[in-house]
Amino acid sequence: MAFRQALTVCLVFSVMATAEAQVKSGPEIGTEVKGFKVRAITGEFADKDVDYLENRGDKTTIYLLIAADKWDRPIARYFNALDKAVTDGAEGTAGVEVVAIWLTEDVAKSKEYLPKAQQSLKFEHTALAVFPGAAQGPEGWGVNTDAHLTTVIVKGKKVVATFAYRSTNETDVKEVVSALKPK
């Protein structure tokens, strides 16, 4: 009897872990997204309001829409691994840039924090920015507030892939890079 109870407990925890890891967030693959302005804190457009979708044109861009209050070390490792993959020229990453956008109610706090994060993490192909609007992110991008991080790959204005996480780390970067490879 104890074995069956232990097995049931394991099964319940397994189902709970799967439910925790899966969340839908971000625009549908194949849809065209609208641009939006952010305040660039680091990168090419530092200290300017910019619409990356407009400025990147037909180039592939990876948008990391991060709930600022969910930022932690595992997500930082995800950002580092993705930046390294792009910097090292992993297959499919030529010309790709990463834009990490903080979604927050406290824009001023994020503006103050992000230069420190850049100084510590030393991103080469990842710009850090703050979305000045609602913490749910830009209109039409379908960001689910249950997702700690929503990764959206856009080529031109079309969504190529989306990934949403309640919990993530550097091991999840492999599937993002894989979505960049020519098919």
Rosetta blueprint (number, residue, H / E / L):
1 M L
2 A H
3 F H
4 R H
5 Q H
6 A H
7 L H
8 T H
9 V H
10 C H
11 L H
12 V H
13 F H
14 S H
15 V H
16 M H
17 A H
18 T H
19 A H
20 E H
21 A H
22 Q L
23 V L
24 K L
25 S L
26 G L
27 P L
28 E L
29 I L
30 G L
31 T L
32 E E
33 V L
34 K L
35 G L
36 F L
37 K L
38 V E
39 R E
40 A E
41 I L
42 T L
43 G L
44 E L
45 F L
46 A L
47 D L
48 K E
49 D E
50 V E
51 D L
52 Y H
53 L H
54 E H
55 N H
56 R H
57 G L
58 D L
59 K L
60 T E
61 T E
62 I E
63 Y E
64 L E
65 L E
66 I E
67 A E
68 A H
69 D H
70 K H
71 W L
72 D L
73 R H
74 P H
75 I H
76 A H
77 R H
78 Y H
79 F H
80 N H
81 A H
82 L H
83 D H
84 K H
85 A H
86 V H
87 T H
88 D L
89 G L
90 A L
91 E L
92 G L
93 T L
94 A L
95 G L
96 V L
97 E E
98 V E
99 V E
100 A E
101 I E
102 W E
103 L E
104 T L
105 E L
106 D L
107 V H
108 A H
109 K H
110 S H
111 K H
112 E H
113 Y H
114 L H
115 P H
116 K H
117 A H
118 Q H
119 Q H
120 S H
121 L H
122 K L
123 F L
124 E L
125 H L
126 T E
127 A E
128 L E
129 A E
130 V E
131 F E
132 P L
133 G L
134 A L
135 A L
136 Q L
137 G L
138 P L
139 E L
140 G L
141 W L
142 G L
143 V L
144 N L
145 T L
146 D L
147 A L
148 H L
149 L E
150 T E
151 T E
152 V E
153 I E
154 V E
155 K E
156 G L
157 K L
158 K E
159 V E
160 V E
161 A E
162 T E
163 F E
164 A E
165 Y E
166 R L
167 S L
168 T L
169 N L
170 E H
171 T H
172 D H
173 V H
174 K H
175 E H
176 V H
177 V H
178 S H
179 A H
180 L H
181 K L
182 P L
183 K L
